[in-house]
Amino acid sequence: MLTPLALPTTDWSTWLAQRCRTGLDQAAELRQQLAADDTTALATWNELQIHLAGVFAVTSLLAQVHPDAEVRAEAEAIEVEASAFRTELMLDAEVFARLAAVPPEGLDEAARRLLELTLRDFRRAGVDRDASTRARLAELQAREVELGLAFGRGIREDARTVTVPVAAVAGLPADWIADRPADAEGAVTLTTDYPDVVPFLTYAHDAAARAAVSHAFLNRGWPGNDEVLRELLRVRHEHARLLGYADWPSFDAEVKMIGDGPAIGAFIDQVAADAAASAERDLAVLVERARRDDPALIGIDVASSRYWGEVVARERFGVDAQEVRRYFDFGRVRQGLLDVTGRLFGLTWTPVEDAPTWHPDVTSYDVALAGETLGRIHLDLHPREGKYSHAAQFDLVPGVAGVQLAEGVLVCNFPRALMEHDDVVTLFHEFGHLVHHMLAGRHDWVRFSGVATEWDFVEAPSQMLEEWAWDAEVLRSFAVDADGTPIPVDLVRRMRAAEEFGKGVRARTQTFYAAVSYRLHLERPDDITARVAELHAQYNPIEPLPDTHFHASFGHLDGYSSGYYTYKWSLVIAKDLFSAFDTGDLFAPEVATRYRETILAPGGSKDAAELVADFLGRPYDSSAFKAWLDRAPEEVR
């Protein structure tokens, strides 16, 4: 019987070294076996990849979440070593030859797919290049890993503070203010963590204070990360050129749904054009309202967009976010999320009270489907010093049928008491990745385990799950105030209308992020700040804040590289997927089960387009996305 990974109760440093050293040693032995003479090459390759994936899962997680800085540094160092091993492996001509000699005729469909993708990966690594080119590729890939880790570290460890006069917190919720008392001089110190920044930028009446907080937030990682990013762009470009690609986006896009680099730019511009009318309409409303208080105002800037959006939501749609948040106690939301996803997907989440973890904040649950144990999840949901500062799902163990149970970790930064509804939506989104990881953790081949589809599809299931965080009956199952009164249905409808307001502005803002991701990799400008400012002016209708350097803390420039467009690409598909559900009964078992089995459970065993066609009964299209974008906010009420 398979059991979850045994985590240590103490001495994480020793455990980390032992687990990763064992994994790398076993992978090295299997590499030698493959290179020599192996009649079961694919099975050996799979076993090797299981060990290597286990090393990367542990190091990437602990480097971001462990409270001990020394353990985080050790995890980073091992990740560099494991990356070097992987680079050498993918450049090993003998291993490649052994796998290339496997006859596809005797393989089943899954094994043939594995073989095809693996050989493609070897060629993309440069295994068929000359010796000097392979050596240079190894150097470049090692440097990419170092730079990516440095970029993330520069963001994570640049924890800034801003001191504002106590009068500047006027407009903030009472419980938020109580948690941040003024000092003897009458000043309040705020951090650049999300539970401080997001509410302040949403509610604080003091425009100058909002600008100060936003300025600190948008300058995290600056100036150190500027040169780190500049070198990372240069290294990736050389990497792609050595492999015969025109540029990094062309190399990166080859293995995604979009197919080629230039298509990224075309897609970004298409979404920007589709969103233009909606953005212009809603931005005019924001500016008109803001000018009533400040007639000299020219435009809405990034320090004030949340604030004026909240004002319009309150005045035009009758939605006061401070009134809304009293229905979203963190503990109830967390349990409600488990109840909703359990009902929707047929999953059982059982608390594990004595599970060792890296921090007391972490809660753990064993996961089962129809009596079958799938694995374990860990929820690390509150901010702390040195921890990853955004929201993401991390693997801990990739599930493999008959070998090991899937384990995943949700890493977020939510308040401990009352949550914004935006936080609730984010929690549902990120938890969607965790569900995907667990349900797709029963494949024979680790290559297909979990969220293993094309990278521009992986956000679609999570974006679709956000819809359950907007449904009145779903929310009423856990969103109650202190007296136990469920959130009113009419309030949820007004919340949805208020959310629909500004969707064009948000879409244009997302195209700006996508353009930064794509254009910086394509162009590699000497002055990154100046080029980002140009892209802001081209795509983002919200005015920039002077003397800020957003790109220095845009962590997705490492993991997503030139592919941040994937959030919008996935949203197009997510809207199409959701069109198959009955909005009058989001838990209808037939469609929910079909979705679970055709979209989530297959993992990477099929191309994403094929998965979507299996579920919808047709190829996906953008009609649902465009209809949503064009719909006026009032039409959802």
BELHUMO-V49622 format. One record per run of one state. SS is the DSSP state (@ for helix, = for strand, . for the rest). FROM is the first residue (numbers start at 1). TO is the last residue. If there is no record, write none. Layout:
# BELHUMO-V49622
SS|FROM|TO + SS|FROM|TO
This chain:
# BELHUMO-V49622
.|1|11 + @|12|36 + .|37|40 + @|41|65 + .|66|68 + @|69|90 + .|91|92 + @|93|100 + .|101|103 + @|104|106 + .|107|108 + @|109|125 + .|126|130 + @|131|156 + .|157|160 + =|161|165 + @|166|169 + .|170|173 + @|174|178 + .|179|186 + =|187|191 + .|192|193 + @|194|203 + .|204|206 + @|207|218 + .|219|223 + @|224|242 + .|243|247 + @|248|253 + .|254|260 + @|261|293 + .|294|300 + =|301|301 + .|302|304 + @|305|317 + .|318|320 + @|321|325 + .|326|328 + =|329|329 + @|330|345 + .|346|346 + =|347|351 + .|352|362 + =|363|369 + .|370|371 + =|372|380 + .|381|391 + =|392|397 + .|398|399 + =|400|400 + .|401|403 + =|404|404 + .|405|405 + =|406|411 + .|412|417 + =|418|418 + .|419|420 + @|421|439 + .|440|445 + @|446|448 + .|449|457 + @|458|469 + .|470|471 + @|472|476 + .|477|479 + =|480|480 + .|481|485 + =|486|486 + .|487|488 + @|489|500 + .|501|502 + @|503|523 + .|524|527 + @|528|539 + .|540|542 + =|543|543 + .|544|549 + @|550|553 + .|554|555 + @|556|559 + .|560|565 + @|566|578 + .|579|581 + =|582|582 + .|583|584 + =|585|585 + .|586|588 + @|589|600 + .|601|607 + @|608|616 + .|617|622 + @|623|630 + .|631|632 + @|633|636 + .|637|637
